[in-house]
Amino acid sequence: MYQPLADLLRPQSLDDVFGQEHILGETGILRRLISSGKIPNMIFYGPSGTGKTTVANIIAQQTNRTLYKLNATTASTADIKEIVSQLDTFLAPNGVLLYLDEIQSFNKKQQQSLLEHIENGKITLIASTTENPYFYVFNAILSRSTVFEFKQISADAALQAIRRAVAYMEQRTALKAEAEDGALEYIAGACGGDLRKAMNAVEVLFSVGQPKDGCIPISLADARSVTQKSALRADRDGDNYYDLLSALQKSIRGSDPDAACHYLARLLEAGQMQSACRRLMVIAAEDVGLAYPQILPIVNACVDMALKLGMPEARIPLGDAAVLMATSPKSNSGHIALDAALADVRKGKGGDFPRHLQNVHADTYTMEREQGYLYPHDFPNHYVQQQYLPDELMGTKYYEYGPNKLEQAAKQYWDAIKR
């Protein structure tokens, strides 16, 4: 029976696991916990191919517990009941370790069916998810579990795993791999931190290579062909898509043009140009805003060009927009003022309009048309002091001038006139 290379090379001990030094290093909390033998209910959270299933297997081996694996996308409550029925039998003398993959796919009732058994210790739950558990796992499970985040595997760690896979394939095929300069490094970078994808790429390269004189070539072109964009994480239904958009905005807000280009590039490579365009327009108004109001038509024009051009040319105006915004002065004073006003409106504050702001009409009981409105353009500097806010909100301040040059110039202008 065919067994994928990623399964064949699955580590059997923590020392063979690549990456995750923050929890599996010599002083890592998860390593120390496993060594103690006192395994709590746990949730492993992180991208695919980062070692969650592997570590669960190692824990089962080291604690001598019966391991059951379920995938929440296909499992049912009946599957859990079947496992529970074996708890007091010879089949599971040391208790059961249940590895539940993609726990976010279980509904509330299905997750609750686990509670009694994980509380009495007969089932130790290790659940994994690629989504943020604090959004997708119910509180009753979260409160009884310890969450460990598995981070994306670095390119350096991935390269070590790839070289190990190549050595194994050399031994299995009795062929020596001749990798073109940069081929293995390309796979390490393009796999996006997913070692399963990297292993699959190595296996495919050995399958398609043309052996000659006991050697099998691994070309950079073939490495590019088997990886392409498959490892880029930007699934609209997953956390990573929103993480990328968030990272792009926070990098621009933080005035880091290099990081802005990096996250924009990842979105474009993942085919999310329209999402990037929408987020860039939001950033223009939300984060640059009144410090450089001309940014709005500029970014709008860049986005319009990108949508008309399509990729790959679209990257040019979008790159300009990202770098320009990252290096622009920043202000959020405009939308902060509006948010404060919205908060009051939602609380029901405001009441009637000042009489002089209402549309000119004749009151039926007085036939009065003169409402006392003062037309600012009839006064010096096109300004005259009068009440605009409703009586209930008189004196309320929503807008505070930002410290940037443009808004401070506006403040000085109006301070001088209003004095």
N, C-alpha and C positions, 0 to 999 in steps of 0.2 A: 504494500500500500504506500502511496506517495506521501511523504512527510516534508513539508516546507523547510527550507534551510533555517528559517528563523526559529522553528520549533526544535530542530536538531541541535542548534547551538544555544538553546535557552540555558542561562546560567543555573548551576546547581547549588551555588553558595553565594553569599553576599559579596565575597571578595571578587567574584567574577562579574558582578553587575557593573555596567558602565554608567557613569553619571550619578546624580542624586547624592553627591557628597554631603549636601547640607543635612540629610537625614540618615544616610547610610555610611558616612565616613567613620573614621575610628572613634570619634566622639559624638557621632550623630545620634539623635534621640531615638530614632526607630531601630537602629542597630542595637543600642543598649537595651531597648525594650524587648527585642527578639531574643537577645542573649539571656535575659532574665527569665524567659519562659512564661512570663505572666502577660499573656496577650489579651488586650481589651478589644472591644468592638471598634473597628476602624473604618474610615472612609478614605480611599485613595483617590485623589483628585488631580487630574493633569491630562495632557495630550496623549493621543494614541502612540504606542510604540516606545513608551518611556520606562517600562519595567513594572507596571502595576501587577499584572498577572504573574510575572516571574517571581516577584517578592512574596506574593501570596502563596505560591507553590513552595518556596523555600521555608516559609513560616510553618506550613503544614508538615513538611518533612522534619523540621527541627523540633517541633512540639509533639510529634507522633500522634497527630490527630487525623481522623478521617476527613478527607477533603471532598466537598461537593461543589460543583461549579454550575451556576445557572446564569443565563443571559436574560435580563429582564425584558428584552424586546420580544422574546418568544416564550418565556416561562409563565406559569400561572400559579394561583394560590394552591392548586392541587399538587404542584411539584413541591411546594414547601411542606404541605401536609405529608407527602410521601417521605420526605427527609425526617420530619418530626416523628413519624411512626417507628423509625429505627433507633431513636435516641436511647431507649432503655434496653436495647438488645445487644447481643455480642458483636453486632456489626460496627458499633461505635463505642467501645469501652471507655475511651478517653474524651468523649464528646465529639462534637462535629464542628469543623471549620467550614463555614459556608462562604464561598466566594461568589458574590452577586455582581455581575458585570452590568454596566449601564443602568444603575439603580434608578436613575431619573425617569426611566420608562415605566416603573411600577407606579400605580396610582396609590392614593392614600390608604385605601382598604388593604391593598396587597402589602404595603409597607407595614401597616399596623399588625398584620398577621404574624409578623416576626417578633413583635415586642415581648410577649410573654416568655418566649424561649431565649431571647438574648438577655433578658433581665435575670433569669434563673441560672444562666451560664451554660446551659446545655448546648446552645448554639453560640459560637463566636462568629460574629459577622464581619467579613471584610468586603465592603462594597466599593466598587470603583465607578467613576464617572468622568467623562470629559468635560462636563458642565460644572459651573460653580455650585457646589452642594448647598450653599446657604440660600440659593434661589430654587433649587430643584428637589431637595430632599426635605421631607417633613420634619418639623421640629422635634417630634417624639423620638425619631431615629437619631437626629443630630445630637440631642441632649444626652444620649446614651453611647455616643461614639467619639473617638478622637480623630480629627481630620489631619491627614498628611498630604501636602501638596508635592506632586511629582513634576519637576520642571523639565522644560524642553532640553533634550540632550545637546550639548555643545558640539560644534563641528570637530573639535579635537578628540572628544570622547567617541564620537561616531566613527572617526577615522581609525581609532584603535580597534573598534568592533569590526569594521570592514576588513582590516588587515587580518584579523583573526579568522573571518569568514573565508577570505581568499586562501589562507593557509590550509583551512579545512578542505576546501574544494580542490586544492592542489593534491592533497593526500587522497581524496576520494576518487579523483579522475586520473591520478598519476600523470598529470600535466603541470608544467611550470607556467605560472602566469607571468606574462610580460606586459605590465601596465604602462601605457604612455604617460609621460610626465603630466601631472595634474588630473589624471582620470579618477583616481581613487579620492583625491581631495575634492573633486567636483561632486562626486556622489555624497560625500560627507556633508558638504554644504547644502546640496539640493534636496537632501532627504528631509530637511526641515525638522531635524531632531527626532525623527521617527525611525528607530533602528529596524523595525520590521520592514519598512520600505527599503532601507539600505541593504538588508539581507536579501530581499527579493531582487534587487537590482544586480547584486553580485551573482546570484543564481542564474538570472537571465543571461548575463554576460558570458558565463561559462557555457550556457546552453547554445548560444548563437555564434560563439567564436569558432573560427576555423583552425583546428590544431595543425601545427606544422613542426616537424622535427622535435616532437615531445613538448612543444610549447603552445600556449594559447594566448593570443593577443587580446588586450583590453584597451581599446582606443578611446580617446577623449570624446570623439563623435558618438560612439556607441553609448558611452556613459551618459552623454547628454540626452540621447534618444530614450533611454530607459527611465530616466528620472523626469525630464521635462518639467512640467509645473504641478505634477501630481501631489507633491508634498507640501505645496503652499496651503496654509490653513486659513481659509476665508469663507467657510460655509455660512451662508446667511442664517441658518437655523442654529448655529452654535455660538458659544461665548467668544471664540477667537475672532470672529468677524467683527463683533462690537469692540473687542479689545484692540483690534487694529485701528478702527476709527477713533477710539478714545486715545490711543497712543499718538496718532497723528495730530489730533487737536491739542493734546497736552504738550506735545513737543513744540508746536507753533506758538501756543500760549506762553510756553517757557522760553521762547526766543532762541531755540536751538535749530538752526537750518539743516544741520547734518542729520539729526534724528528725524526731522520732518521729511527730508528726502528719502530716508530709509523706509519709513512706514508708508509713504506714498508709493514708493517703488513696489513694496509688497502687495499693496492693494491693486496696483495696475497689473502686476504679474499674475495675480489671482483672478483677473478678469472683472474686477470690481470698479471699473472706471466711473460709472455713473454714481455709485455710492461715494467715491472720493470727491467727485464734483459737488455733490450736495453738501458734504461735510465742509469742503473748502468755503462754500458760500456762507454757511453758518458761522464758521470761524471769523470770516471777514466782519460780520456784524457783531458777533458776541465778544470777540477777544481783541480786535484792533479798534473797531468801532469809531467813536468820536475823536480818538487821538489822531486818526488819519482817515477822515470820512471818504476821501477819494478812492479808498481801497475797495469800496462797494462796486462802483462801475468797472474798476480794473479787473477784479476777480470775476465779476459777472461776464466780462468780455473774454477772459481766459477760458472760463468754463464753456461759453458759447463756441469759441474756436475749437476746443477739444471735442465737443459733441459733434461738430460739423466735420472735423478732420478724421476722427476715429484713431485707434491705435495703429501703428506706433507713434505717429506724429503728434497725437494728443498729449504725449508726455511733455512736449516742449512748453506749451503755455501753462500746463498744470504745474510743472516744475518752477516756472517763473512765479506763479501765484503763491506756491508754498514758501519759497525762499523770501519773496517780498514780504509776506505776512510775518514770517518768523523774525525778520530783521526790522520790522516796523515798530513804532511805539505802540503801546497797548492801553486800552481803556474798556472797562465794562460798565461805565457809569450810566449809559443810556438804558440798557436793559435792566440794570439793577433798580433804577428809578421806576421803570414800568412794572417790574415784579412787585415792588413795594406798593404801588398804586393798585395792582391787581389784588394783592392780599387784602387791602381795605375794602375794595369793591365786593370781594367774596364774603366779607364779614357783614355786608349790608350797609357800610358807611357811605355817606354822601348826601342823601336827601335831595331836596329840590335844587334846581339850578338857580343861581342868582338871577333876579328879574331882568337885569340889563343884558344878560347873555342869551336870553331866549330869543327865538325867531320873532321878528316884528309881527304883531297881530293885535287886533282890537279886543280888549276884554269886554265881554258882553255886558258886564254890570257897570262899566265906566266909559266904554268906547275909547279908552286911552290907547294911543299909538306911541307916544313918547315914553320909552322905557328907561331913559337915563344912561344909555350906552355911550361911552366916550370912544370915538374912532381914533386909534393911535396915530394914524397917518396925518391927522390934522394938528399934531403937536410936534414940538421940536424933537429931533432925533427919533421921530416915529414912536414915541413912548409916552404913556401917561399912566399914572398909578391908579388902579381900580381893582376891585375884588373879582377874582376868577373862580377860586375854589368855592364849593358849597359852604354854607355857614358852619356846618358840622365839622368841616375839615380846615377851617381858617387857620393859617399859620403852619400847616403841615409841610414838611420838607421831604420830598422824594429824591430829588436830584442833587447830587453833590459834585461839583466840578472836579474832574480828574486832575492829577498832578502834571499831566503832559503839557507841552508847550501850547498846543492849539486850544485846549480847553481853558488853560490859564489866561491866554490872551482874550478869550471870550469873557471870562470872569472879570478881568480888569476893565474891559469895555463897558460891561453893564454896571459894574460897581461905580464907575465914573459917572454914567448917565443917571443912575438911580439916586446918587448923592445930590 
